[in-house]
Amino acid sequence: MEKGKAHELGSLIRDIDLFGQPVTLKYKGRSHSKTIIGGLTTILYVAGLAVYFAMLVSQSTLKSNNSTRSLD
């Protein structure tokens, strides 16, 4: 991967970081320290929540379908 593109991807992932820690003094003009690891953790966290809620919706749909069937 080209160095410029890798740097852009790293910056994008850092910007996504929900777990950035506040810094009392500003570091590089920012009040939070965000990292690539934090950004990747955020992506996995959001993906996990999406899968979890999709499973809940799927299970509730299956339960409602099963309860409306007749026992003939």
HTML snippet that shows the backbone in 3Dmol.js (N, CA, C, O; Angstrom):
<script src="https://3Dmol.org/build/3Dmol-min.js"></script>
<div id="view" style="width:600px;height:400px;position:relative"></div>
<script>
const pdb = `
ATOM      1  N   MET A   1       0.851  -1.169   0.000  1.00  0.00           N
ATOM      2  CA  MET A   1       0.000   0.000   0.000  1.00  0.00           C
ATOM      3  C   MET A   1       0.901   1.238   0.000  1.00  0.00           C
ATOM      4  O   MET A   1       1.914   1.271   0.698  1.00  0.00           O
ATOM      5  N   GLU A   2       0.541   2.221  -0.758  1.00  0.00           N
ATOM      6  CA  GLU A   2       1.292   3.460  -0.839  1.00  0.00           C
ATOM      7  C   GLU A   2       1.301   4.164   0.518  1.00  0.00           C
ATOM      8  O   GLU A   2       0.302   4.147   1.238  1.00  0.00           O
ATOM      9  N   LYS A   3       2.433   4.783   0.865  1.00  0.00           N
ATOM     10  CA  LYS A   3       2.577   5.381   2.192  1.00  0.00           C
ATOM     11  C   LYS A   3       1.536   6.469   2.456  1.00  0.00           C
ATOM     12  O   LYS A   3       1.025   6.565   3.572  1.00  0.00           O
ATOM     13  N   GLY A   4       1.212   7.286   1.460  1.00  0.00           N
ATOM     14  CA  GLY A   4       0.212   8.336   1.626  1.00  0.00           C
ATOM     15  C   GLY A   4      -1.170   7.763   1.891  1.00  0.00           C
ATOM     16  O   GLY A   4      -1.906   8.273   2.735  1.00  0.00           O
ATOM     17  N   LYS A   5      -1.526   6.701   1.172  1.00  0.00           N
ATOM     18  CA  LYS A   5      -2.838   6.058   1.357  1.00  0.00           C
ATOM     19  C   LYS A   5      -2.922   5.392   2.718  1.00  0.00           C
ATOM     20  O   LYS A   5      -3.966   5.442   3.369  1.00  0.00           O
ATOM     21  N   ALA A   6      -1.826   4.765   3.159  1.00  0.00           N
ATOM     22  CA  ALA A   6      -1.801   4.125   4.475  1.00  0.00           C
ATOM     23  C   ALA A   6      -1.962   5.168   5.572  1.00  0.00           C
ATOM     24  O   ALA A   6      -2.648   4.927   6.566  1.00  0.00           O
ATOM     25  N   HIS A   7      -1.333   6.324   5.395  1.00  0.00           N
ATOM     26  CA  HIS A   7      -1.460   7.404   6.384  1.00  0.00           C
ATOM     27  C   HIS A   7      -2.897   7.925   6.427  1.00  0.00           C
ATOM     28  O   HIS A   7      -3.426   8.193   7.506  1.00  0.00           O
ATOM     29  N   GLU A   8      -3.537   8.070   5.252  1.00  0.00           N
ATOM     30  CA  GLU A   8      -4.929   8.521   5.200  1.00  0.00           C
ATOM     31  C   GLU A   8      -5.850   7.517   5.886  1.00  0.00           C
ATOM     32  O   GLU A   8      -6.750   7.910   6.628  1.00  0.00           O
ATOM     33  N   LEU A   9      -5.629   6.211   5.642  1.00  0.00           N
ATOM     34  CA  LEU A   9      -6.439   5.176   6.272  1.00  0.00           C
ATOM     35  C   LEU A   9      -6.248   5.199   7.784  1.00  0.00           C
ATOM     36  O   LEU A   9      -7.215   5.079   8.536  1.00  0.00           O
ATOM     37  N   GLY A  10      -5.005   5.353   8.229  1.00  0.00           N
ATOM     38  CA  GLY A  10      -4.722   5.444   9.658  1.00  0.00           C
ATOM     39  C   GLY A  10      -5.415   6.645  10.290  1.00  0.00           C
ATOM     40  O   GLY A  10      -5.948   6.549  11.395  1.00  0.00           O
ATOM     41  N   SER A  11      -5.407   7.773   9.589  1.00  0.00           N
ATOM     42  CA  SER A  11      -6.087   8.976  10.104  1.00  0.00           C
ATOM     43  C   SER A  11      -7.583   8.755  10.199  1.00  0.00           C
ATOM     44  O   SER A  11      -8.215   9.172  11.169  1.00  0.00           O
ATOM     45  N   LEU A  12      -8.157   8.099   9.194  1.00  0.00           N
ATOM     46  CA  LEU A  12      -9.594   7.822   9.197  1.00  0.00           C
ATOM     47  C   LEU A  12      -9.965   6.930  10.374  1.00  0.00           C
ATOM     48  O   LEU A  12     -10.948   7.186  11.069  1.00  0.00           O
ATOM     49  N   ILE A  13      -9.177   5.886  10.596  1.00  0.00           N
ATOM     50  CA  ILE A  13      -9.457   4.956  11.698  1.00  0.00           C
ATOM     51  C   ILE A  13      -9.291   5.674  13.041  1.00  0.00           C
ATOM     52  O   ILE A  13     -10.076   5.446  13.962  1.00  0.00           O
ATOM     53  N   ARG A  14      -8.273   6.541  13.161  1.00  0.00           N
ATOM     54  CA  ARG A  14      -8.093   7.301  14.408  1.00  0.00           C
ATOM     55  C   ARG A  14      -9.287   8.209  14.667  1.00  0.00           C
ATOM     56  O   ARG A  14      -9.716   8.352  15.812  1.00  0.00           O
ATOM     57  N   ASP A  15      -9.831   8.826  13.620  1.00  0.00           N
ATOM     58  CA  ASP A  15     -10.970   9.730  13.783  1.00  0.00           C
ATOM     59  C   ASP A  15     -12.212   9.001  14.281  1.00  0.00           C
ATOM     60  O   ASP A  15     -13.062   9.620  14.921  1.00  0.00           O
ATOM     61  N   ILE A  16     -12.341   7.710  14.009  1.00  0.00           N
ATOM     62  CA  ILE A  16     -13.492   6.914  14.425  1.00  0.00           C
ATOM     63  C   ILE A  16     -13.409   6.539  15.907  1.00  0.00           C
ATOM     64  O   ILE A  16     -14.427   6.201  16.511  1.00  0.00           O
ATOM     65  N   ASP A  17     -12.236   6.593  16.489  1.00  0.00           N
ATOM     66  CA  ASP A  17     -11.966   6.126  17.862  1.00  0.00           C
ATOM     67  C   ASP A  17     -12.925   6.744  18.881  1.00  0.00           C
ATOM     68  O   ASP A  17     -12.846   7.940  19.159  1.00  0.00           O
ATOM     69  N   LEU A  18     -13.829   5.935  19.439  1.00  0.00           N
ATOM     70  CA  LEU A  18     -14.748   6.377  20.490  1.00  0.00           C
ATOM     71  C   LEU A  18     -14.111   6.311  21.874  1.00  0.00           C
ATOM     72  O   LEU A  18     -14.629   6.891  22.828  1.00  0.00           O
ATOM     73  N   PHE A  19     -12.997   5.611  21.981  1.00  0.00           N
ATOM     74  CA  PHE A  19     -12.374   5.364  23.271  1.00  0.00           C
ATOM     75  C   PHE A  19     -11.190   6.280  23.540  1.00  0.00           C
ATOM     76  O   PHE A  19     -10.409   6.023  24.456  1.00  0.00           O
ATOM     77  N   GLY A  20     -11.042   7.350  22.751  1.00  0.00           N
ATOM     78  CA  GLY A  20      -9.945   8.297  22.946  1.00  0.00           C
ATOM     79  C   GLY A  20     -10.004   8.912  24.336  1.00  0.00           C
ATOM     80  O   GLY A  20     -11.079   9.265  24.821  1.00  0.00           O
ATOM     81  N   GLN A  21      -8.872   9.036  24.959  1.00  0.00           N
ATOM     82  CA  GLN A  21      -8.795   9.555  26.328  1.00  0.00           C
ATOM     83  C   GLN A  21      -8.542  11.057  26.304  1.00  0.00           C
ATOM     84  O   GLN A  21      -7.708  11.539  25.539  1.00  0.00           O
ATOM     85  N   PRO A  22      -9.271  11.802  27.153  1.00  0.00           N
ATOM     86  CA  PRO A  22      -9.013  13.238  27.216  1.00  0.00           C
ATOM     87  C   PRO A  22      -7.613  13.514  27.747  1.00  0.00           C
ATOM     88  O   PRO A  22      -7.111  12.812  28.625  1.00  0.00           O
ATOM     89  N   VAL A  23      -7.000  14.546  27.198  1.00  0.00           N
ATOM     90  CA  VAL A  23      -5.666  14.957  27.624  1.00  0.00           C
ATOM     91  C   VAL A  23      -5.807  16.313  28.298  1.00  0.00           C
ATOM     92  O   VAL A  23      -6.396  17.234  27.732  1.00  0.00           O
ATOM     93  N   THR A  24      -5.266  16.436  29.509  1.00  0.00           N
ATOM     94  CA  THR A  24      -5.399  17.683  30.254  1.00  0.00           C
ATOM     95  C   THR A  24      -4.767  18.834  29.472  1.00  0.00           C
ATOM     96  O   THR A  24      -5.365  19.902  29.336  1.00  0.00           O
ATOM     97  N   LEU A  25      -3.587  18.616  28.974  1.00  0.00           N
ATOM     98  CA  LEU A  25      -2.935  19.597  28.114  1.00  0.00           C
ATOM     99  C   LEU A  25      -3.229  19.191  26.674  1.00  0.00           C
ATOM    100  O   LEU A  25      -3.366  18.004  26.379  1.00  0.00           O
ATOM    101  N   LYS A  26      -3.323  20.144  25.802  1.00  0.00           N
ATOM    102  CA  LYS A  26      -3.588  19.794  24.405  1.00  0.00           C
ATOM    103  C   LYS A  26      -2.353  19.149  23.804  1.00  0.00           C
ATOM    104  O   LYS A  26      -1.233  19.624  23.989  1.00  0.00           O
ATOM    105  N   TYR A  27      -2.577  18.057  23.079  1.00  0.00           N
ATOM    106  CA  TYR A  27      -1.507  17.340  22.401  1.00  0.00           C
ATOM    107  C   TYR A  27      -1.723  17.499  20.909  1.00  0.00           C
ATOM    108  O   TYR A  27      -2.735  17.041  20.378  1.00  0.00           O
ATOM    109  N   LYS A  28      -0.791  18.139  20.228  1.00  0.00           N
ATOM    110  CA  LYS A  28      -0.902  18.413  18.798  1.00  0.00           C
ATOM    111  C   LYS A  28      -2.201  19.147  18.480  1.00  0.00           C
ATOM    112  O   LYS A  28      -2.818  18.906  17.442  1.00  0.00           O
ATOM    113  N   GLY A  29      -2.614  20.043  19.378  1.00  0.00           N
ATOM    114  CA  GLY A  29      -3.803  20.846  19.153  1.00  0.00           C
ATOM    115  C   GLY A  29      -5.113  20.118  19.403  1.00  0.00           C
ATOM    116  O   GLY A  29      -6.179  20.653  19.097  1.00  0.00           O
ATOM    117  N   ARG A  30      -5.059  18.921  19.948  1.00  0.00           N
ATOM    118  CA  ARG A  30      -6.273  18.134  20.198  1.00  0.00           C
ATOM    119  C   ARG A  30      -6.459  17.912  21.687  1.00  0.00           C
ATOM    120  O   ARG A  30      -5.489  17.817  22.438  1.00  0.00           O
ATOM    121  N   SER A  31      -7.724  17.831  22.110  1.00  0.00           N
ATOM    122  CA  SER A  31      -8.001  17.607  23.529  1.00  0.00           C
ATOM    123  C   SER A  31      -8.174  16.123  23.847  1.00  0.00           C
ATOM    124  O   SER A  31      -8.291  15.761  25.018  1.00  0.00           O
ATOM    125  N   HIS A  32      -8.194  15.251  22.828  1.00  0.00           N
ATOM    126  CA  HIS A  32      -8.290  13.803  23.025  1.00  0.00           C
ATOM    127  C   HIS A  32      -7.150  13.121  22.281  1.00  0.00           C
ATOM    128  O   HIS A  32      -6.731  13.576  21.216  1.00  0.00           O
ATOM    129  N   SER A  33      -6.664  12.052  22.837  1.00  0.00           N
ATOM    130  CA  SER A  33      -5.640  11.256  22.177  1.00  0.00           C
ATOM    131  C   SER A  33      -6.317  10.038  21.555  1.00  0.00           C
ATOM    132  O   SER A  33      -6.801   9.157  22.266  1.00  0.00           O
ATOM    133  N   LYS A  34      -6.345   9.995  20.236  1.00  0.00           N
ATOM    134  CA  LYS A  34      -7.002   8.889  19.535  1.00  0.00           C
ATOM    135  C   LYS A  34      -5.954   8.064  18.808  1.00  0.00           C
ATOM    136  O   LYS A  34      -4.967   8.593  18.298  1.00  0.00           O
ATOM    137  N   THR A  35      -6.190   6.735  18.769  1.00  0.00           N
ATOM    138  CA  THR A  35      -5.214   5.833  18.176  1.00  0.00           C
ATOM    139  C   THR A  35      -5.872   4.916  17.139  1.00  0.00           C
ATOM    140  O   THR A  35      -7.097   4.806  17.071  1.00  0.00           O
ATOM    141  N   ILE A  36      -5.038   4.270  16.347  1.00  0.00           N
ATOM    142  CA  ILE A  36      -5.542   3.301  15.371  1.00  0.00           C
ATOM    143  C   ILE A  36      -6.181   2.120  16.100  1.00  0.00           C
ATOM    144  O   ILE A  36      -7.224   1.624  15.675  1.00  0.00           O
ATOM    145  N   ILE A  37      -5.571   1.670  17.182  1.00  0.00           N
ATOM    146  CA  ILE A  37      -6.133   0.557  17.965  1.00  0.00           C
ATOM    147  C   ILE A  37      -7.517   0.935  18.486  1.00  0.00           C
ATOM    148  O   ILE A  37      -8.441   0.123  18.435  1.00  0.00           O
ATOM    149  N   GLY A  38      -7.666   2.156  18.986  1.00  0.00           N
ATOM    150  CA  GLY A  38      -8.971   2.611  19.461  1.00  0.00           C
ATOM    151  C   GLY A  38      -9.992   2.667  18.338  1.00  0.00           C
ATOM    152  O   GLY A  38     -11.154   2.314  18.537  1.00  0.00           O
ATOM    153  N   GLY A  39      -9.566   3.110  17.151  1.00  0.00           N
ATOM    154  CA  GLY A  39     -10.466   3.153  15.998  1.00  0.00           C
ATOM    155  C   GLY A  39     -10.909   1.761  15.577  1.00  0.00           C
ATOM    156  O   GLY A  39     -12.085   1.540  15.284  1.00  0.00           O
ATOM    157  N   LEU A  40      -9.961   0.816  15.546  1.00  0.00           N
ATOM    158  CA  LEU A  40     -10.309  -0.570  15.193  1.00  0.00           C
ATOM    159  C   LEU A  40     -11.235  -1.178  16.241  1.00  0.00           C
ATOM    160  O   LEU A  40     -12.168  -1.907  15.902  1.00  0.00           O
ATOM    161  N   THR A  41     -10.978  -0.878  17.519  1.00  0.00           N
ATOM    162  CA  THR A  41     -11.847  -1.362  18.586  1.00  0.00           C
ATOM    163  C   THR A  41     -13.257  -0.813  18.414  1.00  0.00           C
ATOM    164  O   THR A  41     -14.236  -1.532  18.616  1.00  0.00           O
ATOM    165  N   THR A  42     -13.360   0.453  18.043  1.00  0.00           N
ATOM    166  CA  THR A  42     -14.664   1.070  17.816  1.00  0.00           C
ATOM    167  C   THR A  42     -15.402   0.383  16.676  1.00  0.00           C
ATOM    168  O   THR A  42     -16.600   0.118  16.780  1.00  0.00           O
ATOM    169  N   ILE A  43     -14.690   0.094  15.585  1.00  0.00           N
ATOM    170  CA  ILE A  43     -15.305  -0.582  14.437  1.00  0.00           C
ATOM    171  C   ILE A  43     -15.833  -1.949  14.852  1.00  0.00           C
ATOM    172  O   ILE A  43     -16.958  -2.309  14.507  1.00  0.00           O
ATOM    173  N   LEU A  44     -15.026  -2.719  15.594  1.00  0.00           N
ATOM    174  CA  LEU A  44     -15.455  -4.040  16.058  1.00  0.00           C
ATOM    175  C   LEU A  44     -16.637  -3.927  17.017  1.00  0.00           C
ATOM    176  O   LEU A  44     -17.555  -4.746  16.964  1.00  0.00           O
ATOM    177  N   TYR A  45     -16.626  -2.932  17.883  1.00  0.00           N
ATOM    178  CA  TYR A  45     -17.699  -2.704  18.853  1.00  0.00           C
ATOM    179  C   TYR A  45     -19.017  -2.408  18.135  1.00  0.00           C
ATOM    180  O   TYR A  45     -20.050  -2.996  18.458  1.00  0.00           O
ATOM    181  N   VAL A  46     -18.980  -1.505  17.171  1.00  0.00           N
ATOM    182  CA  VAL A  46     -20.190  -1.138  16.431  1.00  0.00           C
ATOM    183  C   VAL A  46     -20.694  -2.325  15.604  1.00  0.00           C
ATOM    184  O   VAL A  46     -21.899  -2.565  15.533  1.00  0.00           O
ATOM    185  N   ALA A  47     -19.773  -3.065  14.981  1.00  0.00           N
ATOM    186  CA  ALA A  47     -20.167  -4.244  14.196  1.00  0.00           C
ATOM    187  C   ALA A  47     -20.795  -5.298  15.110  1.00  0.00           C
ATOM    188  O   ALA A  47     -21.794  -5.919  14.746  1.00  0.00           O
ATOM    189  N   GLY A  48     -20.217  -5.499  16.287  1.00  0.00           N
ATOM    190  CA  GLY A  48     -20.769  -6.462  17.247  1.00  0.00           C
ATOM    191  C   GLY A  48     -22.165  -6.078  17.697  1.00  0.00           C
ATOM    192  O   GLY A  48     -23.046  -6.932  17.799  1.00  0.00           O
ATOM    193  N   LEU A  49     -22.370  -4.796  17.967  1.00  0.00           N
ATOM    194  CA  LEU A  49     -23.709  -4.331  18.350  1.00  0.00           C
ATOM    195  C   LEU A  49     -24.713  -4.542  17.214  1.00  0.00           C
ATOM    196  O   LEU A  49     -25.849  -4.951  17.454  1.00  0.00           O
ATOM    197  N   ALA A  50     -24.297  -4.265  15.990  1.00  0.00           N
ATOM    198  CA  ALA A  50     -25.193  -4.446  14.841  1.00  0.00           C
ATOM    199  C   ALA A  50     -25.592  -5.913  14.689  1.00  0.00           C
ATOM    200  O   ALA A  50     -26.760  -6.220  14.448  1.00  0.00           O
ATOM    201  N   VAL A  51     -24.626  -6.814  14.829  1.00  0.00           N
ATOM    202  CA  VAL A  51     -24.917  -8.252  14.732  1.00  0.00           C
ATOM    203  C   VAL A  51     -25.842  -8.678  15.864  1.00  0.00           C
ATOM    204  O   VAL A  51     -26.788  -9.433  15.641  1.00  0.00           O
ATOM    205  N   TYR A  52     -25.578  -8.200  17.076  1.00  0.00           N
ATOM    206  CA  TYR A  52     -26.395  -8.555  18.233  1.00  0.00           C
ATOM    207  C   TYR A  52     -27.849  -8.118  18.031  1.00  0.00           C
ATOM    208  O   TYR A  52     -28.770  -8.903  18.259  1.00  0.00           O
ATOM    209  N   PHE A  53     -28.054  -6.876  17.607  1.00  0.00           N
ATOM    210  CA  PHE A  53     -29.416  -6.392  17.413  1.00  0.00           C
ATOM    211  C   PHE A  53     -30.095  -7.085  16.237  1.00  0.00           C
ATOM    212  O   PHE A  53     -31.304  -7.315  16.274  1.00  0.00           O
ATOM    213  N   ALA A  54     -29.337  -7.423  15.193  1.00  0.00           N
ATOM    214  CA  ALA A  54     -29.908  -8.173  14.071  1.00  0.00           C
ATOM    215  C   ALA A  54     -30.375  -9.550  14.537  1.00  0.00           C
ATOM    216  O   ALA A  54     -31.421 -10.031  14.102  1.00  0.00           O
ATOM    217  N   MET A  55     -29.602 -10.184  15.421  1.00  0.00           N
ATOM    218  CA  MET A  55     -30.000 -11.492  15.955  1.00  0.00           C
ATOM    219  C   MET A  55     -31.255 -11.362  16.819  1.00  0.00           C
ATOM    220  O   MET A  55     -32.141 -12.214  16.755  1.00  0.00           O
ATOM    221  N   LEU A  56     -31.336 -10.302  17.623  1.00  0.00           N
ATOM    222  CA  LEU A  56     -32.530 -10.092  18.446  1.00  0.00           C
ATOM    223  C   LEU A  56     -33.773  -9.910  17.576  1.00  0.00           C
ATOM    224  O   LEU A  56     -34.824 -10.480  17.872  1.00  0.00           O
ATOM    225  N   VAL A  57     -33.665  -9.132  16.520  1.00  0.00           N
ATOM    226  CA  VAL A  57     -34.795  -8.915  15.617  1.00  0.00           C
ATOM    227  C   VAL A  57     -35.176 -10.220  14.936  1.00  0.00           C
ATOM    228  O   VAL A  57     -36.360 -10.532  14.801  1.00  0.00           O
ATOM    229  N   SER A  58     -34.177 -10.983  14.508  1.00  0.00           N
ATOM    230  CA  SER A  58     -34.427 -12.263  13.847  1.00  0.00           C
ATOM    231  C   SER A  58     -35.137 -13.234  14.785  1.00  0.00           C
ATOM    232  O   SER A  58     -36.088 -13.905  14.384  1.00  0.00           O
ATOM    233  N   GLN A  59     -34.677 -13.311  16.034  1.00  0.00           N
ATOM    234  CA  GLN A  59     -35.290 -14.220  17.005  1.00  0.00           C
ATOM    235  C   GLN A  59     -36.714 -13.802  17.335  1.00  0.00           C
ATOM    236  O   GLN A  59     -37.596 -14.653  17.453  1.00  0.00           O
ATOM    237  N   SER A  60     -36.947 -12.515  17.482  1.00  0.00           N
ATOM    238  CA  SER A  60     -38.304 -12.072  17.802  1.00  0.00           C
ATOM    239  C   SER A  60     -39.240 -12.313  16.625  1.00  0.00           C
ATOM    240  O   SER A  60     -40.420 -12.605  16.821  1.00  0.00           O
ATOM    241  N   THR A  61     -38.727 -12.194  15.408  1.00  0.00           N
ATOM    242  CA  THR A  61     -39.535 -12.477  14.220  1.00  0.00           C
ATOM    243  C   THR A  61     -39.878 -13.957  14.161  1.00  0.00           C
ATOM    244  O   THR A  61     -41.014 -14.315  13.850  1.00  0.00           O
ATOM    245  N   LEU A  62     -38.918 -14.819  14.454  1.00  0.00           N
ATOM    246  CA  LEU A  62     -39.178 -16.260  14.447  1.00  0.00           C
ATOM    247  C   LEU A  62     -40.179 -16.643  15.525  1.00  0.00           C
ATOM    248  O   LEU A  62     -41.056 -17.473  15.285  1.00  0.00           O
ATOM    249  N   LYS A  63     -40.063 -16.052  16.713  1.00  0.00           N
ATOM    250  CA  LYS A  63     -41.000 -16.358  17.796  1.00  0.00           C
ATOM    251  C   LYS A  63     -42.412 -15.924  17.440  1.00  0.00           C
ATOM    252  O   LYS A  63     -43.373 -16.640  17.720  1.00  0.00           O
ATOM    253  N   SER A  64     -42.541 -14.760  16.825  1.00  0.00           N
ATOM    254  CA  SER A  64     -43.881 -14.280  16.473  1.00  0.00           C
ATOM    255  C   SER A  64     -44.475 -15.154  15.357  1.00  0.00           C
ATOM    256  O   SER A  64     -45.685 -15.381  15.336  1.00  0.00           O
ATOM    257  N   ASN A  65     -43.650 -15.639  14.444  1.00  0.00           N
ATOM    258  CA  ASN A  65     -44.137 -16.535  13.388  1.00  0.00           C
ATOM    259  C   ASN A  65     -44.592 -17.879  13.966  1.00  0.00           C
ATOM    260  O   ASN A  65     -45.604 -18.433  13.536  1.00  0.00           O
ATOM    261  N   ASN A  66     -43.855 -18.390  14.926  1.00  0.00           N
ATOM    262  CA  ASN A  66     -44.194 -19.671  15.538  1.00  0.00           C
ATOM    263  C   ASN A  66     -45.469 -19.575  16.374  1.00  0.00           C
ATOM    264  O   ASN A  66     -46.237 -20.536  16.426  1.00  0.00           O
ATOM    265  N   SER A  67     -45.709 -18.457  17.018  1.00  0.00           N
ATOM    266  CA  SER A  67     -46.874 -18.326  17.879  1.00  0.00           C
ATOM    267  C   SER A  67     -48.159 -18.115  17.077  1.00  0.00           C
ATOM    268  O   SER A  67     -49.249 -18.315  17.612  1.00  0.00           O
ATOM    269  N   THR A  68     -48.057 -17.718  15.819  1.00  0.00           N
ATOM    270  CA  THR A  68     -49.267 -17.494  15.008  1.00  0.00           C
ATOM    271  C   THR A  68     -49.665 -18.706  14.187  1.00  0.00           C
ATOM    272  O   THR A  68     -50.721 -18.699  13.556  1.00  0.00           O
ATOM    273  N   ARG A  69     -48.840 -19.753  14.179  1.00  0.00           N
ATOM    274  CA  ARG A  69     -49.186 -20.967  13.430  1.00  0.00           C
ATOM    275  C   ARG A  69     -50.250 -21.759  14.172  1.00  0.00           C
ATOM    276  O   ARG A  69     -50.304 -21.769  15.402  1.00  0.00           O
ATOM    277  N   SER A  70     -51.084 -22.412  13.400  1.00  0.00           N
ATOM    278  CA  SER A  70     -52.107 -23.257  14.039  1.00  0.00           C
ATOM    279  C   SER A  70     -51.543 -24.654  14.272  1.00  0.00           C
ATOM    280  O   SER A  70     -50.562 -25.042  13.637  1.00  0.00           O
ATOM    281  N   LEU A  71     -52.143 -25.391  15.155  1.00  0.00           N
ATOM    282  CA  LEU A  71     -51.666 -26.728  15.501  1.00  0.00           C
ATOM    283  C   LEU A  71     -52.428 -27.826  14.759  1.00  0.00           C
ATOM    284  O   LEU A  71     -52.499 -28.951  15.252  1.00  0.00           O
ATOM    285  N   ASP A  72     -52.991 -27.535  13.604  1.00  0.00           N
ATOM    286  CA  ASP A  72     -53.748 -28.532  12.835  1.00  0.00           C
ATOM    287  C   ASP A  72     -52.931 -29.679  12.373  1.00  0.00           C
ATOM    288  O   ASP A  72     -53.451 -30.582  11.718  1.00  0.00           O
TER     289      ASP A  72
END
`;
const viewer = $3Dmol.createViewer("view");
viewer.addModel(pdb, "pdb");
viewer.setStyle({}, {cartoon: {color: "spectrum"}});
viewer.zoomTo();
viewer.render();
</script>
